[in-house]
Amino acid sequence: MHFDSLVDALEFAIEKEEEAEQFYTELAEKMERPHMARIFENFAEEERGHRRMIKDVIMGRPSFVPQPRVADLQVSDHLMDVAPSPDMDYQQALIFAMKAEKAAYALYTQLSEASEDSAMRDLFHLLAQEEAKHKRRFEIEYDEQFSGEN
């Protein structure tokens, strides 16, 4: 992936955060279990926070602290991809969310490794770790709910 400028990379990241926020908001509305609806609502809010963080960097006001690496449980590595659809069941929604967070993690890791600016490297590393935390939460939920089914 190549960007003509750092701002282009940041704007792309903002778009991805907006897509994730919309996805989690829509998913929360479909959940029958209030506990999971709240979890998806919280993820949507975290994606809004990521977007604000990126916008702050664009405005020259970085406000973040680098985070340690999050362990990958690799639950989603062994599951088939799921296409998003309005009639997804809970298991499919979790699989899709895990895969989406894994892709976001990979994107931010690539951007971090490609960045020559240390502040940008730290920002993209932080965002990668945030996405890894999301994936881990989905993996734990999936394992608790469906580990005996696969």
DSSP file (Angstrom, degrees, kcal/mol; ACC not computed):
  #  RESIDUE AA STRUCTURE BP1 BP2  ACC     N-H-->O    O-->H-N    N-H-->O    O-->H-N    TCO  KAPPA ALPHA  PHI   PSI    X-CA   Y-CA   Z-CA
    1    1 A M              0   0    0      0, 0.0     2,-0.4     0, 0.0     0, 0.0   0.000 360.0 360.0 360.0 131.5    0.0    0.0    0.0
    2    2 A H        -     0   0    0      7,-0.0     2,-0.4     2,-0.0     3,-0.0  -0.971 360.0-170.0-126.7 136.4    1.4    3.4   -1.0
    3    3 A F        -     0   0    0     -2,-0.4     3,-0.1     1,-0.1     4,-0.0  -0.950  23.9-138.5-122.0 144.7    0.3    6.9    0.0
    4    4 A D  S    S+     0   0    0     -2,-0.4     2,-0.3     1,-0.1    -1,-0.1   0.748  85.9   4.9 -73.0 -23.8    1.6   10.1   -1.6
    5    5 A S  S  > S-     0   0    0      1,-0.1     4,-1.8    -3,-0.0     5,-0.1  -0.968  73.8-107.3-153.0 166.8    1.8   11.8    1.8
    6    6 A L  H  > S+     0   0    0     -2,-0.3     4,-2.5     1,-0.2     5,-0.2   0.882 119.8  56.1 -64.1 -38.6    1.4   11.2    5.5
    7    7 A V  H  > S+     0   0    0      1,-0.2     4,-2.8     2,-0.2    -1,-0.2   0.898 104.5  53.3 -61.8 -39.9   -1.8   13.1    5.5
    8    8 A D  H  > S+     0   0    0      2,-0.2     4,-2.2     1,-0.2    -1,-0.2   0.916 109.6  48.4 -59.8 -42.4   -3.2   10.8    2.8
    9    9 A A  H  X S+     0   0    0     -4,-1.8     4,-2.1     2,-0.2    -2,-0.2   0.905 112.9  47.8 -64.4 -41.1   -2.3    7.8    5.0
   10   10 A L  H  X S+     0   0    0     -4,-2.5     4,-2.3     2,-0.2    -2,-0.2   0.896 110.8  50.3 -68.1 -39.9   -4.0    9.5    8.0
   11   11 A E  H  X S+     0   0    0     -4,-2.8     4,-2.1     2,-0.2    -1,-0.2   0.881 109.7  51.4 -65.6 -37.1   -7.1   10.3    6.0
   12   12 A F  H  X S+     0   0    0     -4,-2.2     4,-2.1    -5,-0.2    -2,-0.2   0.919 109.3  50.6 -62.5 -43.4   -7.3    6.7    4.8
   13   13 A A  H  X S+     0   0    0     -4,-2.1     4,-2.3     1,-0.2    -2,-0.2   0.887 107.6  53.5 -62.5 -39.0   -7.1    5.6    8.4
   14   14 A I  H  X S+     0   0    0     -4,-2.3     4,-2.4     2,-0.2    -1,-0.2   0.925 107.6  51.0 -61.1 -44.5   -9.9    8.0    9.3
   15   15 A E  H  X S+     0   0    0     -4,-2.1     4,-2.4     1,-0.2    -2,-0.2   0.913 110.0  49.6 -59.0 -43.1  -12.1    6.4    6.6
   16   16 A K  H  X S+     0   0    0     -4,-2.1     4,-2.2     1,-0.2    -1,-0.2   0.888 110.5  49.9 -65.2 -38.8  -11.3    2.9    7.9
   17   17 A E  H  X S+     0   0    0     -4,-2.3     4,-2.5     2,-0.2    -1,-0.2   0.887 110.1  50.9 -66.3 -38.8  -12.2    4.0   11.5
   18   18 A E  H  X S+     0   0    0     -4,-2.4     4,-2.4     2,-0.2    -2,-0.2   0.910 110.1  49.5 -64.5 -42.1  -15.5    5.5   10.2
   19   19 A E  H  X S+     0   0    0     -4,-2.4     4,-2.5     2,-0.2    -2,-0.2   0.915 112.2  48.1 -61.9 -42.8  -16.4    2.3    8.4
   20   20 A A  H  X S+     0   0    0     -4,-2.2     4,-2.6     2,-0.2     5,-0.2   0.908 110.4  51.5 -65.6 -41.5  -15.6    0.3   11.5
   21   21 A E  H  X S+     0   0    0     -4,-2.5     4,-2.3     1,-0.2    -2,-0.2   0.933 111.6  46.9 -60.0 -46.2  -17.7    2.7   13.7
   22   22 A Q  H  X S+     0   0    0     -4,-2.4     4,-2.5     2,-0.2     5,-0.2   0.918 111.7  51.4 -62.7 -43.5  -20.7    2.3   11.3
   23   23 A F  H  X S+     0   0    0     -4,-2.5     4,-2.5     1,-0.2    -2,-0.2   0.936 112.3  44.8 -59.5 -48.5  -20.3   -1.5   11.2
   24   24 A Y  H  X S+     0   0    0     -4,-2.6     4,-2.4     2,-0.2    -1,-0.2   0.857 111.9  52.8 -68.2 -34.2  -20.3   -1.8   15.0
   25   25 A T  H  X S+     0   0    0     -4,-2.3     4,-1.6    -5,-0.2    -1,-0.2   0.940 112.6  44.4 -63.7 -46.5  -23.2    0.6   15.4
   26   26 A E  H  X S+     0   0    0     -4,-2.5     4,-0.9     1,-0.2    -2,-0.2   0.887 113.3  51.4 -65.1 -38.8  -25.3   -1.4   12.9
   27   27 A L  H >X S+     0   0    0     -4,-2.5     4,-0.9    -5,-0.2     3,-0.7   0.903 106.4  54.1 -65.6 -40.8  -24.2   -4.7   14.6
   28   28 A A  H >< S+     0   0    0     -4,-2.4     3,-0.7     1,-0.3    -1,-0.2   0.888 104.8  54.8 -60.0 -39.1  -25.2   -3.4   18.0
   29   29 A E  H 3< S+     0   0    0     -4,-1.6    -1,-0.3     1,-0.2    -2,-0.2   0.759 108.5  49.4 -66.4 -24.4  -28.7   -2.6   16.7
   30   30 A K  H << S+     0   0    0     -4,-0.9    -1,-0.2    -3,-0.7     2,-0.2   0.599  85.5 108.3 -90.6 -13.0  -29.1   -6.2   15.5
   31   31 A M    <<  -     0   0    0     -4,-0.9    58,-0.0    -3,-0.7     6,-0.0  -0.463  48.0-167.3 -73.9 132.4  -28.0   -7.9   18.7
   32   32 A E  S    S+     0   0    0     -2,-0.2    -1,-0.2     1,-0.1     3,-0.1   0.757  75.0  76.4 -83.9 -28.4  -30.7   -9.6   20.7
   33   33 A R  S >> S-     0   0    0      1,-0.2     4,-2.2     2,-0.0     3,-0.5  -0.761  73.4-151.6 -87.1 115.5  -28.4  -10.0   23.7
   34   34 A P  H 3> S+     0   0    0      0, 0.0     4,-2.5     0, 0.0     5,-0.2   0.844  94.4  60.0 -55.1 -36.0  -28.1   -6.6   25.5
   35   35 A H  H 3> S+     0   0    0      1,-0.2     4,-1.8     2,-0.2     5,-0.1   0.930 109.3  41.4 -58.8 -46.5  -24.7   -7.5   26.8
   36   36 A M  H <> S+     0   0    0     -3,-0.5     4,-2.6     2,-0.2     5,-0.2   0.858 110.1  57.6 -72.9 -34.0  -23.4   -7.9   23.2
   37   37 A A  H  X S+     0   0    0     -4,-2.2     4,-2.4     1,-0.2    -1,-0.2   0.935 108.5  47.6 -59.0 -44.2  -25.2   -4.8   22.0
   38   38 A R  H  X S+     0   0    0     -4,-2.5     4,-2.6     2,-0.2    -2,-0.2   0.893 109.5  53.2 -64.0 -39.1  -23.3   -2.8   24.6
   39   39 A I  H  X S+     0   0    0     -4,-1.8     4,-2.2     2,-0.2    -2,-0.2   0.946 111.5  44.7 -61.5 -47.2  -20.0   -4.4   23.6
   40   40 A F  H  X S+     0   0    0     -4,-2.6     4,-2.2     1,-0.2    -2,-0.2   0.875 111.9  53.0 -66.6 -35.5  -20.5   -3.4   20.0
   41   41 A E  H  X S+     0   0    0     -4,-2.4     4,-2.1    -5,-0.2    -1,-0.2   0.907 108.8  50.5 -62.7 -40.8  -21.7    0.1   21.0
   42   42 A N  H  X S+     0   0    0     -4,-2.6     4,-2.4     2,-0.2    -2,-0.2   0.888 108.5  51.6 -64.4 -38.7  -18.5    0.4   23.0
   43   43 A F  H  X S+     0   0    0     -4,-2.2     4,-2.4     2,-0.2    -1,-0.2   0.912 107.7  52.5 -64.3 -40.3  -16.4   -0.7   20.0
   44   44 A A  H  X S+     0   0    0     -4,-2.2     4,-1.9     1,-0.2    -2,-0.2   0.920 110.1  49.0 -59.7 -42.6  -18.2    2.0   17.9
   45   45 A E  H  X S+     0   0    0     -4,-2.1     4,-2.1     1,-0.2    -2,-0.2   0.894 109.2  52.1 -64.7 -39.9  -17.2    4.6   20.5
   46   46 A E  H  X S+     0   0    0     -4,-2.4     4,-2.3     1,-0.2    -1,-0.2   0.892 107.4  52.4 -63.3 -38.3  -13.6    3.4   20.6
   47   47 A E  H  X S+     0   0    0     -4,-2.4     4,-2.2     2,-0.2    -1,-0.2   0.884 107.6  52.2 -64.6 -37.6  -13.5    3.7   16.8
   48   48 A R  H  X S+     0   0    0     -4,-1.9     4,-2.3     1,-0.2    -2,-0.2   0.903 108.9  51.2 -61.8 -40.3  -14.8    7.3   17.2
   49   49 A G  H  X S+     0   0    0     -4,-2.1     4,-2.3     2,-0.2    -2,-0.2   0.890 108.0  51.3 -64.0 -39.5  -12.0    7.9   19.7
   50   50 A H  H  X S+     0   0    0     -4,-2.3     4,-2.3     2,-0.2    -1,-0.2   0.922 109.2  51.1 -61.7 -43.2   -9.4    6.5   17.2
   51   51 A R  H  X S+     0   0    0     -4,-2.2     4,-2.5     1,-0.2    -2,-0.2   0.914 110.2  48.6 -61.6 -43.3  -10.7    8.9   14.5
   52   52 A R  H  X S+     0   0    0     -4,-2.3     4,-2.4     1,-0.2    -1,-0.2   0.901 109.7  53.3 -63.0 -39.8  -10.4   11.9   16.9
   53   53 A M  H  X S+     0   0    0     -4,-2.3     4,-1.6     2,-0.2    10,-0.2   0.917 110.4  46.3 -61.7 -43.6   -6.9   10.8   17.8
   54   54 A I  H  X S+     0   0    0     -4,-2.3     4,-2.2     1,-0.2    -2,-0.2   0.913 111.5  51.5 -66.0 -42.7   -5.9   10.7   14.1
   55   55 A K  H  X S+     0   0    0     -4,-2.5     4,-2.1     1,-0.2    -1,-0.2   0.886 106.4  55.1 -62.1 -37.8   -7.5   14.1   13.4
   56   56 A D  H  <>S+     0   0    0     -4,-2.4     5,-3.7     1,-0.2    -1,-0.2   0.896 106.8  50.6 -61.1 -39.3   -5.6   15.5   16.4
   57   57 A V  H ><5S+     0   0    0     -4,-1.6     3,-1.6     3,-0.2    -2,-0.2   0.925 108.4  51.4 -64.5 -43.7   -2.4   14.3   14.8
   58   58 A I  H 3<5S+     0   0    0     -4,-2.2    -1,-0.2     1,-0.3    -2,-0.2   0.882 109.9  50.6 -59.2 -37.5   -3.4   16.0   11.5
   59   59 A M  T 3<5S-     0   0    0     -4,-2.1    -1,-0.3    -5,-0.2    -2,-0.2   0.430 123.4-107.1 -81.4   1.6   -4.0   19.2   13.4
   60   60 A G  T < 5S+     0   0    0     -3,-1.6    -3,-0.2    -4,-0.2    -2,-0.1   0.721  90.6 111.3  82.4  21.4   -0.6   18.9   15.0
   61   61 A R      < -     0   0    0     -5,-3.7    -4,-0.2    -6,-0.2    -3,-0.1  -0.503  45.2-176.3-124.7  62.9   -1.9   17.9   18.5
   62   62 A P        +     0   0    0      0, 0.0     2,-0.1     0, 0.0    -8,-0.1  -0.383   4.4 176.5 -63.6 136.0   -0.9   14.3   19.0
   63   63 A S        +     0   0    0    -10,-0.2     2,-0.3    -2,-0.1    -7,-0.1  -0.549  32.9 104.5-141.4  71.7   -2.3   13.0   22.3
   64   64 A F        -     0   0    0     -2,-0.1    59,-0.1   -11,-0.0    58,-0.0  -0.980  52.7-139.1-149.4 159.2   -1.5    9.4   22.8
   65   65 A V        -     0   0    0     -2,-0.3    -2,-0.0    58,-0.1     0, 0.0  -0.986  36.8-107.8-120.5 127.9    0.8    7.1   24.7
   66   66 A P        -     0   0    0      0, 0.0    57,-0.1     0, 0.0    56,-0.1  -0.192  36.6-142.9 -54.3 147.0    2.4    4.0   23.0
   67   67 A Q        -     0   0    0     55,-0.2     3,-0.1     1,-0.1    62,-0.1  -0.807  13.6-107.4-114.9 152.0    0.9    0.7   24.1
   68   68 A P        -     0   0    0      0, 0.0     2,-0.1     0, 0.0    -1,-0.1  -0.336  50.8 -82.7 -71.7 161.1    2.5   -2.7   24.6
   69   69 A R        -     0   0    0      1,-0.1     2,-0.4    -2,-0.0    57,-0.0  -0.379  41.6-134.0 -66.2 139.9    1.9   -5.5   22.2
   70   70 A V        -     0   0    0     -3,-0.1     2,-0.1    -2,-0.1    -1,-0.1  -0.819  22.9-113.7 -98.3 133.9   -1.4   -7.5   22.6
   71   71 A A        -     0   0    0     -2,-0.4     2,-0.6     1,-0.1     3,-0.0  -0.413  24.7-134.9 -67.2 138.4   -1.2  -11.3   22.5
   72   72 A D        -     0   0    0      1,-0.1    -1,-0.1    -2,-0.1    61,-0.1  -0.857  12.2-165.2 -97.4 120.6   -3.0  -12.8   19.5
   73   73 A L        -     0   0    0     -2,-0.6    -1,-0.1     1,-0.0    -2,-0.0   0.647  25.5-144.2 -78.8 -14.7   -5.2  -15.8   20.4
   74   74 A Q        +     0   0    0      1,-0.1     4,-0.4     3,-0.0     3,-0.3   0.688  53.9 137.1  60.7  24.1   -5.4  -16.8   16.7
   75   75 A V  S >  S+     0   0    0      1,-0.2     3,-1.3     2,-0.2    -1,-0.1   0.927  70.9  50.0 -62.8 -44.4   -8.9  -18.0   17.0
   76   76 A S  G >  S+     0   0    0      1,-0.3     3,-1.6     2,-0.2    -1,-0.2   0.701  92.3  77.5 -70.9 -18.0  -10.0  -16.3   13.7
   77   77 A D  G 3  S+     0   0    0     -3,-0.3    -1,-0.3     1,-0.3    -2,-0.2   0.751  98.2  44.4 -62.3 -22.2   -7.0  -17.8   11.9
   78   78 A H  G <  S+     0   0    0     -3,-1.3     2,-0.3    -4,-0.4    -1,-0.3   0.204  97.9  91.4-109.0  14.2   -8.9  -21.2   11.7
   79   79 A L  S <  S-     0   0    0     -3,-1.6     2,-0.1    16,-0.1     3,-0.1  -0.843  77.8-110.0-113.8 148.5  -12.3  -19.9   10.7
   80   80 A M        -     0   0    0     -2,-0.3    -2,-0.1     1,-0.1    -1,-0.0  -0.413  43.0 -98.9 -69.7 147.7  -13.8  -19.4    7.3
   81   81 A D        -     0   0    0     -2,-0.1     2,-0.4    18,-0.0    -1,-0.1  -0.343  35.4-150.8 -64.4 150.0  -14.4  -15.8    6.1
   82   82 A V        -     0   0    0     10,-0.1    17,-0.0    13,-0.1    -1,-0.0  -0.992   7.4-136.3-126.3 130.5  -17.9  -14.5    6.5
   83   83 A A        -     0   0    0     -2,-0.4     2,-0.1     1,-0.1    13,-0.1  -0.676  31.7-108.8 -83.5 138.7  -19.5  -11.8    4.3
   84   84 A P        +     0   0    0      0, 0.0    -1,-0.1     0, 0.0     9,-0.0  -0.428  49.8 161.5 -66.7 139.7  -21.4   -9.1    6.1
   85   85 A S    >   -     0   0    0     -2,-0.1     3,-1.5     1,-0.0    -3,-0.0  -0.984  51.1-112.0-154.5 156.8  -25.1   -9.4    5.6
   86   86 A P  T 3  S+     0   0    0      0, 0.0    -1,-0.0     0, 0.0     0, 0.0   0.741 115.8  51.2 -64.5 -21.5  -28.2   -8.0    7.3
   87   87 A D  T 3  S+     0   0    0      2,-0.0     2,-0.0    -3,-0.0     0, 0.0   0.092  76.7 141.0-105.9  24.9  -29.2  -11.5    8.4
   88   88 A M    <   -     0   0    0     -3,-1.5     2,-0.1     1,-0.1    -6,-0.0  -0.364  45.2-135.5 -61.2 141.4  -25.9  -12.6   10.0
   89   89 A D     >  -     0   0    0      1,-0.1     4,-2.4   -58,-0.0     5,-0.2  -0.393  31.5 -92.8 -88.2 178.5  -26.3  -14.6   13.2
   90   90 A Y  H  > S+     0   0    0      1,-0.2     4,-2.2     2,-0.2     5,-0.2   0.896 124.9  50.4 -60.4 -44.6  -24.2  -13.9   16.3
   91   91 A Q  H  > S+     0   0    0      1,-0.2     4,-2.3     2,-0.2    -1,-0.2   0.924 112.0  47.6 -61.9 -45.2  -21.5  -16.4   15.4
   92   92 A Q  H  > S+     0   0    0      1,-0.2     4,-2.9     2,-0.2    -1,-0.2   0.893 109.7  53.7 -63.0 -40.1  -21.1  -15.0   11.9
   93   93 A A  H  X S+     0   0    0     -4,-2.4     4,-2.5     1,-0.2    -1,-0.2   0.905 109.5  48.0 -62.4 -41.6  -21.0  -11.4   13.3
   94   94 A L  H  X S+     0   0    0     -4,-2.2     4,-2.7     2,-0.2    -1,-0.2   0.916 112.1  49.0 -65.3 -42.6  -18.2  -12.4   15.7
   95   95 A I  H  X S+     0   0    0     -4,-2.3     4,-2.5     2,-0.2     5,-0.2   0.946 113.0  47.2 -61.7 -47.7  -16.2  -14.1   12.9
   96   96 A F  H  X S+     0   0    0     -4,-2.9     4,-2.6     1,-0.2    -2,-0.2   0.923 112.7  49.7 -60.3 -43.7  -16.6  -11.1   10.7
   97   97 A A  H  X S+     0   0    0     -4,-2.5     4,-2.5    -5,-0.2     5,-0.2   0.909 110.3  50.2 -63.1 -42.7  -15.6   -8.7   13.5
   98   98 A M  H  X S+     0   0    0     -4,-2.7     4,-2.1     1,-0.2    -1,-0.2   0.931 113.1  46.1 -59.9 -45.5  -12.5  -10.8   14.3
   99   99 A K  H  X S+     0   0    0     -4,-2.5     4,-2.2     2,-0.2    -2,-0.2   0.889 112.3  50.9 -66.2 -38.9  -11.4  -10.8   10.7
  100  100 A A  H  X S+     0   0    0     -4,-2.6     4,-2.3    -5,-0.2    -1,-0.2   0.907 111.4  47.6 -65.0 -41.6  -12.1   -7.1   10.3
  101  101 A E  H  X S+     0   0    0     -4,-2.5     4,-2.5     2,-0.2    -1,-0.2   0.866 109.8  53.3 -67.7 -35.6  -10.0   -6.3   13.4
  102  102 A K  H  X S+     0   0    0     -4,-2.1     4,-2.3    -5,-0.2    -2,-0.2   0.918 110.1  47.8 -64.0 -42.5   -7.2   -8.5   12.1
  103  103 A A  H  X S+     0   0    0     -4,-2.2     4,-2.4     2,-0.2    -2,-0.2   0.898 111.8  49.7 -64.9 -40.6   -7.2   -6.6    8.8
  104  104 A A  H  X S+     0   0    0     -4,-2.3     4,-2.6     2,-0.2     5,-0.2   0.906 109.8  51.8 -64.8 -40.8   -7.2   -3.3   10.6
  105  105 A Y  H  X S+     0   0    0     -4,-2.5     4,-2.3     1,-0.2    -2,-0.2   0.939 110.4  48.4 -58.8 -47.3   -4.3   -4.5   12.8
  106  106 A A  H  X S+     0   0    0     -4,-2.3     4,-2.4     2,-0.2    -2,-0.2   0.909 111.0  50.9 -61.3 -42.9   -2.3   -5.5    9.7
  107  107 A L  H  X S+     0   0    0     -4,-2.4     4,-2.5     1,-0.2    -2,-0.2   0.953 112.9  44.2 -59.9 -51.1   -3.0   -2.1    8.0
  108  108 A Y  H  X S+     0   0    0     -4,-2.6     4,-2.3     1,-0.2    -1,-0.2   0.838 111.6  53.9 -67.2 -31.7   -1.8   -0.1   11.0
  109  109 A T  H  X S+     0   0    0     -4,-2.3     4,-2.5    -5,-0.2    -1,-0.2   0.926 110.0  47.6 -65.6 -43.6    1.2   -2.3   11.5
  110  110 A Q  H  X S+     0   0    0     -4,-2.4     4,-1.9     1,-0.2    -2,-0.2   0.926 112.6  48.7 -61.4 -44.7    2.2   -1.8    7.8
  111  111 A L  H  X S+     0   0    0     -4,-2.5     4,-1.1     1,-0.2    -1,-0.2   0.891 111.5  50.3 -63.8 -38.8    1.7    2.0    8.2
  112  112 A S  H  < S+     0   0    0     -4,-2.3     3,-0.5     1,-0.2    -2,-0.2   0.933 112.2  46.5 -63.3 -46.1    3.8    2.0   11.4
  113  113 A E  H  < S+     0   0    0     -4,-2.5    -1,-0.2     1,-0.2    -2,-0.2   0.804 114.5  48.1 -68.0 -28.8    6.6    0.1    9.8
  114  114 A A  H  < S+     0   0    0     -4,-1.9     2,-0.3    -5,-0.2    -1,-0.2   0.632  89.2 102.8 -86.2 -14.7    6.5    2.3    6.7
  115  115 A S     <  -     0   0    0     -4,-1.1     6,-0.0    -3,-0.5    -4,-0.0  -0.511  48.7-169.5 -77.5 132.9    6.5    5.6    8.6
  116  116 A E        +     0   0    0     -2,-0.3     2,-0.5     5,-0.0    -1,-0.1   0.659  68.8  84.5 -89.7 -18.8    9.7    7.5    8.8
  117  117 A D  S  > S-     0   0    0      1,-0.1     4,-2.6     2,-0.0     5,-0.2  -0.737  72.9-146.1 -87.8 126.6    8.3    9.9   11.4
  118  118 A S  H  > S+     0   0    0     -2,-0.5     4,-2.5     1,-0.2     5,-0.2   0.861  98.4  53.1 -64.8 -35.9    8.6    8.6   15.0
  119  119 A A  H  > S+     0   0    0      2,-0.2     4,-2.3     1,-0.2    -1,-0.2   0.903 112.0  45.9 -64.9 -39.8    5.3   10.2   16.1
  120  120 A M  H  > S+     0   0    0      2,-0.2     4,-2.9     1,-0.2     5,-0.3   0.900 110.7  52.9 -68.6 -40.4    3.5    8.6   13.2
  121  121 A R  H  X S+     0   0    0     -4,-2.6     4,-2.3     1,-0.2    -2,-0.2   0.932 111.5  46.6 -58.3 -45.7    5.1    5.3   13.9
  122  122 A D  H  X S+     0   0    0     -4,-2.5     4,-2.6     2,-0.2   -55,-0.2   0.902 112.2  50.5 -64.1 -41.7    4.0    5.5   17.5
  123  123 A L  H  X S+     0   0    0     -4,-2.3     4,-2.7     2,-0.2    -2,-0.2   0.951 112.9  44.7 -61.9 -50.2    0.4    6.5   16.5
  124  124 A F  H  X S+     0   0    0     -4,-2.9     4,-2.3     1,-0.2    -1,-0.2   0.863 112.8  52.1 -65.6 -34.6    0.0    3.6   14.0
  125  125 A H  H  X S+     0   0    0     -4,-2.3     4,-2.3    -5,-0.3    -1,-0.2   0.932 110.2  49.2 -63.7 -44.7    1.5    1.2   16.5
  126  126 A L  H  X S+     0   0    0     -4,-2.6     4,-2.2     1,-0.2    -2,-0.2   0.931 111.7  48.1 -59.2 -46.7   -1.0    2.4   19.1
  127  127 A L  H  X S+     0   0    0     -4,-2.7     4,-2.3     1,-0.2    -1,-0.2   0.889 109.6  53.4 -63.0 -38.7   -3.9    2.0   16.6
  128  128 A A  H  X S+     0   0    0     -4,-2.3     4,-2.2     1,-0.2    -1,-0.2   0.921 110.1  47.4 -60.7 -43.2   -2.6   -1.5   15.7
  129  129 A Q  H  X S+     0   0    0     -4,-2.3     4,-2.1     2,-0.2    -2,-0.2   0.852 108.8  54.4 -68.8 -33.8   -2.6   -2.5   19.3
  130  130 A E  H  X S+     0   0    0     -4,-2.2     4,-2.0     2,-0.2    -1,-0.2   0.927 110.4  46.3 -62.8 -44.2   -6.1   -1.0   19.8
  131  131 A E  H  X S+     0   0    0     -4,-2.3     4,-2.6     1,-0.2    -2,-0.2   0.877 109.9  54.5 -66.2 -36.5   -7.4   -3.2   16.9
  132  132 A A  H  X S+     0   0    0     -4,-2.2     4,-2.4     1,-0.2    -1,-0.2   0.880 106.6  51.9 -63.8 -37.1   -5.6   -6.2   18.4
  133  133 A K  H  X S+     0   0    0     -4,-2.1     4,-2.2     2,-0.2    -2,-0.2   0.913 109.4  49.7 -64.8 -41.5   -7.4   -5.6   21.7
  134  134 A H  H  X S+     0   0    0     -4,-2.0     4,-2.3     1,-0.2    -2,-0.2   0.954 111.4  48.5 -59.8 -49.2  -10.7   -5.6   19.9
  135  135 A K  H  X S+     0   0    0     -4,-2.6     4,-2.7     1,-0.2    -2,-0.2   0.906 109.7  52.6 -58.5 -42.8   -9.9   -8.8   18.1
  136  136 A R  H  X S+     0   0    0     -4,-2.4     4,-2.5     1,-0.2    -1,-0.2   0.907 107.8  50.7 -62.0 -42.3   -8.8  -10.4   21.3
  137  137 A R  H  X S+     0   0    0     -4,-2.2     4,-2.3     1,-0.2    -1,-0.2   0.914 112.3  47.1 -62.5 -41.4  -12.1   -9.5   23.0
  138  138 A F  H  X S+     0   0    0     -4,-2.3     4,-2.8     2,-0.2    -2,-0.2   0.890 111.3  52.0 -65.7 -38.5  -14.1  -11.0   20.1
  139  139 A E  H  X S+     0   0    0     -4,-2.7     4,-2.9     2,-0.2    -2,-0.2   0.906 109.5  48.8 -65.1 -41.1  -11.9  -14.1   20.1
  140  140 A I  H  X S+     0   0    0     -4,-2.5     4,-2.5     2,-0.2    -2,-0.2   0.938 113.3  47.0 -63.1 -45.9  -12.6  -14.6   23.8
  141  141 A E  H  X S+     0   0    0     -4,-2.3     4,-2.2     2,-0.2     5,-0.2   0.924 113.5  48.7 -61.3 -44.3  -16.3  -14.2   23.3
  142  142 A Y  H  X S+     0   0    0     -4,-2.8     4,-3.4     1,-0.2     5,-0.3   0.934 111.6  49.1 -60.9 -46.8  -16.3  -16.6   20.4
  143  143 A D  H  X S+     0   0    0     -4,-2.9     4,-1.4     1,-0.2    -1,-0.2   0.906 112.7  47.7 -61.2 -42.1  -14.3  -19.2   22.3
  144  144 A E  H  < S+     0   0    0     -4,-2.5    -1,-0.2    -5,-0.2    -2,-0.2   0.873 122.1  34.6 -66.2 -36.6  -16.7  -18.9   25.3
  145  145 A Q  H  < S+     0   0    0     -4,-2.2    -2,-0.2    -5,-0.2    -1,-0.2   0.840 134.3  16.3 -87.8 -35.1  -19.8  -19.2   23.1
  146  146 A F  H >X S+     0   0    0     -4,-3.4     3,-1.9    -5,-0.2     4,-0.7   0.313  80.0 112.9-128.8   8.9  -18.8  -21.5   20.3
  147  147 A S  T 3< S+     0   0    0     -4,-1.4     3,-0.4    -5,-0.3    -1,-0.1   0.813  83.9  51.1 -59.8 -30.2  -15.6  -23.4   21.1
  148  148 A G  T 34 S+     0   0    0      1,-0.2    -1,-0.3    -5,-0.2    -2,-0.1   0.601 102.1  62.8 -80.6 -10.6  -17.5  -26.8   21.3
  149  149 A E  T <4        0   0    0     -3,-1.9    -1,-0.2     1,-0.2    -2,-0.2   0.668 360.0 360.0 -89.9 -17.4  -19.1  -26.2   17.9
  150  150 A N     <        0   0    0     -4,-0.7    -1,-0.2    -3,-0.4    -2,-0.1   0.411 360.0 360.0-117.0 360.0  -16.0  -26.2   15.7
